[in-house]
């Protein structure tokens, strides 16, 4: 069997990427080296879990622009020195290093793949930018999409459909599931520690308007069910604004828990009855993976890329327009009043997330590399037949 030497270039050492990269490194057909533009970003509070990294890697020491959301790197010499490679995987079109590597691949006749999470609705699209994207996207030899919406968007930009592969965004399912099960044994003790009432609605993520927090707070305000807490786990520049909104409108059962590393998160998922993801724009939304790994029913905005892969309407949760406050209120009320429905949906979440494990992502990447090398067909996630089995077992 041929062993493919692969370079993967991405922005930072994000904790949720380590398990998926580890699985790719373990594949016998792949000789992997990962290049990070920098260790982390100033606006992220993530710990860098170096002790969990199995794959060889290098940090290119790029820097973040003033807006703190863009990493600039131009030093591809470490990558060139490690070559030649059979394939190089780049992440996103908003990075200078992607353009440099694409040019390098054209000169050296190295296969270059674009790994993308972007979709139609993750941000406002400008016609001029879309034209540039179409020009660039077609220059790649193969494409790796995070899910269905990113696959469709890549094809719209000019990617060859037969060379677009899905490697589903994933988290360490076993870790979240097992740690959550342990924490559930102490569920009442944990709730008592935080002073929480009977029911808990959970959100995990940044506290910014782009995540739809302002609409979530309005929906919770109109819920009119006693004994319900809204738990917001995360931080952000608009946290004080949201706290003031709650004070102004006399909303007492909203708990701002701040940012937590991954070790603390299973405890919050364990005490939750419902997980809500109200985002106005998200390429994916890995918190949905985490919540489903912890067997929670889901209420998700239809503006999250992950929602179209992970949420089966009426089976493990519901989708809604993130600005439809009344709909969100009604969905939360419906689930809070129906314990058997919550339990059934949580079980379905666990069944569905089995198709979205780190090994699923690694399989998608391997099949993309082998497929483009052999001109083979596409690989899919949960097939229609498998989806029907889950639906019919409701």
Buried (B, 14 or more C-beta within 10 A) or exposed (E): EEEBBBBBBBBBBBBBBBBBBBBBBBBEEBBBBBBBBBEBBEEEEBEBBEEEBEBEBBBBEBEBEEEEEBBEBEBBEBBBEBBEBBBBBBBBBEBBBBBBBBEBBEEEEBBBBBBBBBBEBBBEEEEEEEEEBEEBBEBBBBBBBBBBBBBBBBBBBBBBEEBBBBBBBBBBBEBBBBBBEEBBEBBEEBBEEBEBEEBBBBBBBBBBBBBBBBBBBBBBBEBEEEEBBBBBBBBBEBBEBBBEBBEEEEBEBBBBBEBBEBEBBBBBBBBBBBBBBBBBBBBBBBBBBBBBBBBBBBBBBBBBBBBBBBBBEEBBBBBBEBBBBEBBBBBBBBBBEEEEBBEBBBBBBBBBBBBBBBBBBBBBBBBBBBBBBEEBEBBBBBEEEBBEEBEEEE
